[in-house]
């Protein structure tokens, strides 16, 4: 199974849900929130404890999705 298919199974975007921000499919949990929490030191297990509707695979998909999005953004740090 390719990465794109796996991400499509886990991540979705709908203008009627969270203003169209990418979320974990079947939830209103935005990908960026999960990535921010990981960046702040939370573990994937902490996130699953905090959001029981999530799986570790959802967290992995959120991180992979954000990494893929960053590949397409041209940022210059001054």
NORPE-V721764 format. One record per residue. N is the residue number from 1. PHI is phi in whole degrees, 0 to 359 (999 if undefined). Layout:
# NORPE-V721764
n & phi
N & PHI
N & PHI
This chain:
# NORPE-V721764
n & phi
1 & 999
2 & 280
3 & 301
4 & 298
5 & 293
6 & 299
7 & 297
8 & 295
9 & 285
10 & 250
11 & 243
12 & 217
13 & 219
14 & 217
15 & 302
16 & 271
17 & 238
18 & 52
19 & 58
20 & 85
21 & 293
22 & 299
23 & 229
24 & 290
25 & 308
26 & 84
27 & 228
28 & 246
29 & 267
30 & 291
31 & 304
32 & 298
33 & 296
34 & 296
35 & 294
36 & 299
37 & 294
38 & 298
39 & 297
40 & 275
41 & 108
42 & 290
43 & 265
44 & 305
45 & 295
46 & 300
47 & 293
48 & 294
49 & 295
50 & 287
51 & 234
52 & 302
53 & 284
54 & 268
55 & 240
56 & 299
57 & 294
58 & 298
59 & 296
60 & 301
61 & 295
62 & 298
63 & 294
64 & 296
65 & 298
66 & 296
67 & 299
68 & 296
69 & 296
70 & 295
71 & 299
72 & 255
73 & 251
74 & 262
75 & 242
76 & 246
77 & 266
78 & 259
